[in-house]
């Protein structure tokens, strides 16, 4: 599985479609996608509600609970953003 960054609207639209809950682009903070070996988007995380110390996360699809993709989430939320709560 590969991690996709830098395509926040695409990933957020995909996750929102899977959850039946579209995301407002005004409240979108960041999104991380999960790609299959052949490059298809098969999962994703959407981050909203960033307060400086915490952030909310929605997720959907395959591969979102794998250690490799979860490591990208942990790195982003706790190391890059400096959050204390997810």
N, C-alpha and C positions, 0 to 999 in steps of 0.2 A: 504494500500500500504506500502511496505517495501522498504528501500533504500539499495542498494548494493554498497559497496566500496571494494577496493582491487582487483578488477577484471577488471582493465583498458582495456587490449587488447580485452577481450570478449565484453565488453560494447561498445567500440569504433568500433569494427567490426560490431556489430548489428546496431548501429546508422548510421554508414557509409553505410551499406547495405540499410537501409530505405531511406536515403537521396540520394543514388546513387553517393556518394562521399566518396570513401575509405580514411581513415586517414593514413598518413605515421607514422609508429611507432616512427620514429626519431623526429617528431614534437609533438607527443602526450605528454601532460603534466599530465593529470588526467582524469578519467571518473567516473561518478556516474550513477548507474543503478536504474531503478524502477522495483520492482517485484510485481507480482499479489499475491493474497492471497495464491495461490497454488504454489508459488515459480518460476513462469515463468517470464522471462525478457520481459517486455512490453513497456519500455521506457528508455530513457537515455539522459545524458548530456555529452558532450565531451569538454574538455578544452584544448586549444592550444594557442600559441603565448604569453606565460607569459613573462612580461617585468619587473616584480618587483612591478609595480604600477597598471598594467592592465592585463586582460586576455580575450581571445576570447572564446565564447561558441557556440556550435552547439547542437541542441536538436531534438529529434524525439520520436514519440510513444505516448502511453497513460500514464496518470498520471504525466506528466511533469509540468503541470500547477497547480497541487494541492498544497494547502498551506503546507502540511507536507513535500512534496518533495522539494518544492521551498525553504523551511526553511533550508534544508540541503545544498542547493546551496549557499544561502546567507551566512550561517555559514562558509562554505569552502572558498568562494571567499573573503569575507570582513573581517572575523575574523581570520581564519587560515592563509591565504596568505597575508592579509593586503592590498589588492588591493583597489584602489579608483574608478576604472572604470571596468565595465563588458561589 
